Amino acid sequence: MSDIKRIFYEKFGREADSFYFSPGRVNIIGEHTDYNGGQVLPFCINLGIYAAVRFREDTNVLIYSDNFSNLGIIEFSLDNLDFRIERDFANYACGILREFGKRGFSIKSGFELAIYSDLPVGGGLSSSAAFLDLIGKIVIDRFGFDLSNTDLAWMSKTTENEYIGVSCGIMDQFIIANGKKGNAIRLHTDTMDYEYVPIPETDFQFILINSNVTRKLTESKYNERQRETQAILRELQKHVPINNICDLAPEDYKIYERYLFGMNLKRRLLHLLNENHRVTETIFAIAENDYTSLGQLINESHESLKNLYQVSSEKLDELVDLGRKAGSLGSRMIGGGFGGSTLNVVLRQDIETFIQRFTEMYQKEYNQDPIIYLVEATDGVRKIND
């Protein structure tokens, strides 16, 4: 808090009115199912974006990120929210502010905003959704708009899809808007029904390893995967009355895979059906304190993402292998793929040993220290005390 206060004062010459925190997220299991009508199991983490804000009397918006200090203060007007390359990350703010207007909500004044993030950009922890939900939450609080947390999530998703150009699903924006301390959320993305799933705090620890390989989803094969699954759905709908691929069960694969042309589409279908089912199995394993099964499901998810959905990378596969050798119950890549981070499930009593072993192997392999985060389930985007 003292840092973000200081940053705001140094950049804008006065004190901020209010302060916010918008967390990143980790998805325990259920990768790439959210844009195919399946289940996901994410939680908010104790890493995220800290923000200080003060509203103005005119319509100018001024944004400064301490993570991109070389860009200085980026300024634009509420009267001109078109996408512009020179606005860099601030285009996300332009996009969701424009989305308010498209939905009939009038933003009458601009603001000054200073942010600092301890989320690794491109680390697969959803820094973009955290920033979109942050801007939306600040505006909703300021003007008292009658919008729910789920409304906020849909606005952020629409911005990312239509303004930024990333064909993402609803998971990231939803969990960051609705996260609850000590819990993951089981979200059915076809119906938007959800339930909180308690995560035991005394039995095991989720540990993230940052690959330090960043990727922009618009420049990766993420959008290609969505086009492939849309093609799968169109073909399947000729033979079975479904709305989403994940309406099918794993046992349906042998019935319908023959209608798909090319091995890649068959691989994508097999991953989605099994991954969607793994969400249910993972919730059961957590509830039963069956951490051996939890680890196995995490491992199965990675092998499927690597071999069937083909969104892993050489570095991610290496980190997963090191995590398993260091003593994790299960390790897998997380996020959209092609870079980002790995998730490791480690028993509480084994944390110190795991970190020591992993660090030693990583240093030997890469001649540098690994980037390790111990993450806990926290609340979603929120105003914080000053």
C-alpha positions in Angstrom: 0.0 0.0 0.0 2.8 2.4 0.8 4.4 1.8 -2.6 1.3 2.3 -4.6 0.5 5.5 -2.6 4.0 6.8 -3.3 3.9 5.9 -7.0 0.5 7.7 -7.4 1.7 10.9 -5.6 5.0 11.0 -7.5 3.2 10.7 -10.9 0.2 12.8 -10.3 1.2 15.3 -7.6 -1.7 14.5 -5.3 -3.1 11.7 -3.2 -5.3 9.0 -4.5 -9.0 8.7 -3.4 -9.2 4.9 -3.3 -7.2 1.7 -3.7 -8.0 -1.7 -5.3 -6.5 -5.1 -5.8 -7.3 -7.4 -8.7 -5.9 -10.9 -8.4 -4.5 -13.3 -11.0 -5.9 -16.8 -11.2 -4.9 -20.4 -11.4 -7.1 -23.1 -13.0 -6.6 -26.3 -11.1 -8.0 -28.3 -14.0 -10.3 -27.9 -17.0 -8.0 -26.3 -19.7 -9.6 -25.0 -22.9 -13.0 -26.3 -21.8 -14.4 -22.9 -21.0 -15.0 -21.9 -24.7 -16.4 -25.3 -25.4 -19.2 -25.3 -22.8 -17.4 -27.4 -20.3 -16.4 -27.2 -16.6 -13.5 -25.3 -15.0 -12.1 -25.2 -11.5 -10.1 -21.9 -11.0 -9.3 -19.9 -7.9 -7.9 -16.4 -7.4 -4.4 -16.1 -6.1 -2.5 -13.8 -3.8 -0.6 -12.2 -6.7 -2.2 -9.4 -8.7 -2.5 -5.8 -9.6 -2.5 -3.1 -7.0 -4.1 0.2 -8.0 -4.5 3.8 -6.7 -7.1 5.9 -8.4 -8.5 9.5 -8.2 -11.4 10.7 -10.4 -11.2 14.0 -12.3 -13.7 16.6 -13.2 -13.0 16.4 -17.0 -13.1 13.4 -19.3 -9.4 12.7 -19.5 -8.0 9.3 -18.4 -4.3 9.1 -17.3 -2.8 5.7 -16.6 0.7 4.8 -15.3 2.0 1.3 -14.7 5.2 1.0 -12.6 5.8 -2.3 -14.5 6.0 -0.4 -17.8 7.6 2.8 -16.5 9.3 3.4 -19.8 5.9 4.2 -21.3 5.3 7.0 -18.8 1.7 8.2 -18.3 -0.6 7.2 -21.1 -3.4 9.7 -21.6 -6.6 9.5 -23.6 -10.1 11.0 -23.5 -13.4 9.3 -22.9 -14.5 10.8 -26.2 -11.9 8.8 -28.1 -11.7 5.2 -27.1 -10.6 3.7 -30.4 -7.8 1.1 -30.3 -4.4 2.7 -30.8 -1.1 0.9 -30.9 0.7 3.6 -29.0 -1.6 3.2 -26.0 -0.1 -0.2 -25.4 -1.7 -2.0 -22.4 -4.0 1.0 -21.8 -6.0 -0.2 -24.8 -7.6 -2.7 -22.4 -8.9 0.2 -20.3 -10.1 1.9 -23.5 -11.9 -1.2 -24.5 -13.9 -1.9 -21.3 -14.7 1.8 -20.9 -16.2 1.7 -24.4 -18.1 -1.4 -23.4 -19.8 0.5 -20.6 -21.0 3.0 -23.2 -22.2 0.3 -25.6 -24.4 -1.0 -22.8 -25.9 2.3 -22.0 -23.9 3.3 -18.9 -22.6 6.8 -19.1 -19.1 7.5 -17.6 -19.2 11.2 -16.8 -15.6 11.8 -15.7 -12.2 10.5 -16.3 -9.6 9.4 -13.7 -6.0 9.1 -12.8 -4.7 5.6 -12.2 -1.4 4.2 -11.0 -0.9 0.4 -10.9 1.8 -2.0 -9.9 1.6 -5.8 -10.6 3.5 -8.7 -9.1 1.9 -10.9 -11.8 4.3 -12.1 -14.4 3.0 -10.7 -17.8 2.4 -13.6 -20.1 2.8 -16.0 -17.2 -0.5 -17.7 -17.8 -2.0 -16.2 -14.7 -4.5 -13.9 -16.5 -3.0 -10.5 -16.0 -5.2 -9.1 -18.9 -8.4 -10.3 -17.3 -7.3 -8.9 -13.9 -6.7 -5.5 -15.5 -10.0 -5.5 -17.3 -12.0 -6.5 -14.2 -10.0 -3.9 -12.2 -11.1 -1.0 -14.5 -14.6 -2.3 -14.5 -14.9 -2.6 -10.8 -13.5 0.9 -10.2 -16.0 2.4 -12.6 -19.0 0.4 -11.2 -18.1 1.5 -7.6 -17.7 5.1 -8.6 -20.9 5.5 -10.5 -23.1 3.0 -8.7 -24.0 1.1 -11.9 -26.5 -1.7 -11.4 -24.2 -4.5 -12.6 -23.4 -7.8 -11.0 -20.0 -9.4 -10.7 -21.1 -11.8 -13.5 -22.1 -8.8 -15.7 -18.6 -7.4 -15.1 -17.1 -10.7 -16.2 -19.1 -10.7 -19.5 -18.1 -7.1 -20.2 -14.4 -8.0 -19.7 -14.8 -11.1 -21.9 -16.5 -9.1 -24.7 -13.7 -6.5 -24.6 -11.1 -9.1 -24.9 -12.9 -10.9 -27.7 -14.1 -8.0 -29.8 -11.8 -5.1 -29.0 -8.5 -6.8 -28.2 -9.0 -9.8 -30.6 -8.4 -12.8 -28.3 -11.0 -15.6 -28.6 -10.9 -16.5 -24.9 -13.7 -18.0 -22.9 -15.3 -16.6 -19.7 -13.3 -18.4 -17.0 -10.6 -15.8 -16.3 -12.9 -12.8 -16.0 -15.5 -14.8 -14.1 -13.2 -16.1 -11.3 -11.5 -12.7 -10.9 -14.9 -11.1 -10.5 -16.3 -13.7 -8.2 -13.4 -15.3 -6.3 -13.7 -16.2 -2.6 -10.9 -16.7 -0.1 -10.1 -20.4 0.6 -12.2 -21.6 -2.3 -12.0 -22.5 -6.0 -15.1 -22.2 -8.2 -16.6 -25.0 -10.2 -18.1 -23.1 -13.1 -20.4 -24.7 -15.7 -19.6 -22.4 -18.7 -22.6 -23.6 -20.7 -25.2 -22.5 -18.1 -23.0 -20.2 -15.9 -24.1 -22.1 -12.8 -21.3 -22.2 -10.2 -20.5 -23.4 -6.8 -17.6 -22.8 -4.4 -15.3 -25.6 -3.7 -13.3 -25.4 -0.4 -9.5 -25.9 -0.8 -7.9 -27.4 2.3 -5.3 -25.0 3.7 -3.4 -27.5 5.9 -2.9 -30.5 3.7 -1.2 -29.4 0.4 0.2 -26.4 -1.3 -0.1 -25.2 -4.9 3.2 -24.0 -6.2 3.7 -22.1 -9.5 6.9 -22.2 -11.5 7.2 -19.4 -14.1 8.8 -20.5 -17.3 9.8 -16.9 -18.0 8.6 -17.6 -21.6 5.9 -15.0 -22.5 3.5 -15.2 -25.3 0.7 -13.0 -26.5 -2.4 -15.0 -27.1 -3.2 -13.1 -30.3 0.1 -14.2 -31.6 0.0 -17.8 -30.5 -2.1 -20.7 -31.7 -4.7 -20.0 -29.1 -7.2 -18.6 -31.6 -6.4 -21.5 -34.0 -7.4 -23.9 -31.3 -10.8 -22.2 -31.0 -11.3 -22.3 -34.8 -10.6 -26.0 -34.7 -13.1 -26.7 -32.0 -15.7 -24.6 -33.8 -15.1 -26.8 -36.8 -15.5 -29.9 -34.6 -18.8 -28.6 -33.2 -20.2 -27.9 -36.6 -19.4 -31.3 -37.8 -20.7 -33.1 -34.7 -24.0 -31.1 -34.8 -24.8 -32.8 -38.1 -25.0 -36.1 -36.2 -26.0 -35.3 -32.6 -28.2 -32.5 -31.1 -25.6 -30.7 -28.9 -24.9 -27.1 -28.1 -21.3 -27.5 -27.0 -18.6 -30.1 -27.5 -18.5 -30.7 -23.8 -22.1 -31.8 -23.8 -20.6 -35.2 -24.8 -19.1 -37.7 -22.3 -15.7 -39.4 -22.7 -17.4 -42.6 -23.7 -19.0 -40.8 -26.7 -15.6 -40.3 -28.3 -15.6 -43.7 -30.0 -19.0 -43.0 -31.4 -18.4 -39.6 -33.0 -14.7 -39.4 -33.7 -15.2 -41.1 -37.1 -17.1 -38.1 -38.3 -14.0 -35.9 -38.0 -11.4 -35.6 -40.7 -7.8 -35.4 -39.7 -6.0 -36.6 -36.6 -5.7 -33.1 -35.1 -9.4 -32.6 -34.8 -9.8 -36.1 -33.3 -7.0 -35.3 -30.7 -8.7 -32.0 -29.8 -12.1 -33.8 -29.2 -10.5 -36.5 -27.1 -8.7 -33.9 -24.9 -11.9 -31.9 -24.3 -14.1 -34.8 -23.4 -11.6 -36.3 -20.9 -10.5 -32.9 -19.5 -14.1 -31.9 -18.8 -14.6 -35.2 -16.9 -11.4 -34.6 -15.0 -12.9 -31.6 -13.4 -15.6 -33.7 -11.7 -13.0 -36.3 -10.6 -10.7 -33.6 -9.2 -13.4 -32.1 -7.1 -14.2 -35.5 -5.7 -10.5 -36.2 -5.0 -10.1 -32.9 -3.1 -13.3 -33.6 -1.0 -12.0 -37.0 -0.1 -8.5 -35.8 0.7 -7.3 -38.2 -2.0 -4.2 -36.3 -3.0 -2.6 -39.2 -4.8 -5.6 -39.2 -7.2 -5.4 -35.4 -7.4 -1.8 -35.5 -8.5 -2.6 -38.2 -11.1 -5.4 -36.1 -12.6 -3.0 -33.1 -12.8 -0.4 -35.2 -14.5 -3.0 -36.7 -16.9 -4.2 -33.1 -17.8 -0.6 -32.1 -18.8 -0.1 -35.2 -21.0 -3.4 -34.4 -22.7 -2.5 -30.8 -23.2 0.9 -31.8 -24.5 0.0 -34.6 -26.8 -3.7 -34.1 -27.8 -4.4 -30.4 -27.6 -0.8 -29.6 -28.4 -0.5 -26.3 -26.5 2.6 -27.0 -24.4 6.2 -26.1 -25.1 9.6 -27.6 -24.7 10.3 -25.4 -21.7 7.0 -26.2 -20.0 7.5 -29.9 -20.5 10.9 -29.6 -18.9 9.5 -27.8 -15.9 6.8 -30.3 -15.5 9.4 -33.1 -15.6 11.5 -31.3 -13.0 8.5 -30.7 -10.7 7.7 -34.4 -10.7 11.3 -35.4 -10.0 11.4 -32.8 -7.2 8.6 -34.6 -5.4 5.3 -33.0 -6.6 2.2 -35.2 -6.5 1.3 -33.8 -9.9 2.6 -31.1 -12.2 1.1 -29.5 -15.4 1.2 -26.5 -17.6 -1.5 -23.9 -16.9 -3.1 -21.2 -19.0 -3.5 -20.8 -22.7 -0.3 -22.5 -23.5 3.0 -22.0 -25.5 4.5 -20.3 -22.5 3.5 -19.2 -19.0 3.7 -21.3 -15.8 3.4 -24.8 -14.4 1.2 -25.8 -11.4 2.6 -28.2 -8.9 0.7 -29.9 -6.1 2.9 -30.5 -3.1 2.1 -31.9 0.4 2.6 -29.2 3.1 5.3 -31.2 4.9 7.3 -31.6 1.6 7.3 -27.9 0.5 10.8 -27.1 1.7 12.3 -30.3 0.2 10.5 -29.8 -3.1 11.7 -26.2 -3.4 15.3 -27.3 -2.6 15.3 -30.2 -5.0 13.7 -28.2 -7.8 16.0 -25.3 -7.4 19.1 -27.5 -7.5 17.9 -29.3 -10.7 16.8 -26.0 -12.3 20.1 -24.3 -11.6 22.0 -27.3 -13.0 19.9 -27.3 -16.2 19.5 -23.5 -16.8 22.4 -21.9 -14.8 20.0 -19.6 -13.0 17.5 -19.5 -10.2 13.9 -20.6 -10.8 10.9 -18.2 -10.3 8.8 -19.9 -7.7 5.5 -18.7 -6.2 3.5 -20.3 -3.3 -0.1 -19.3 -4.0 -3.2 -19.3 -1.8 -6.9 -18.9 -2.8 -8.0 -15.4 -2.2 -11.0 -13.0 -2.8 -11.7 -11.6 -6.3 -11.2 -8.0 -7.4 -12.0 -5.6 -4.6 -11.6 -2.2 -3.0 -9.0 -2.3 -0.2 -8.4 -0.1 2.8 -6.0 2.7 2.6 
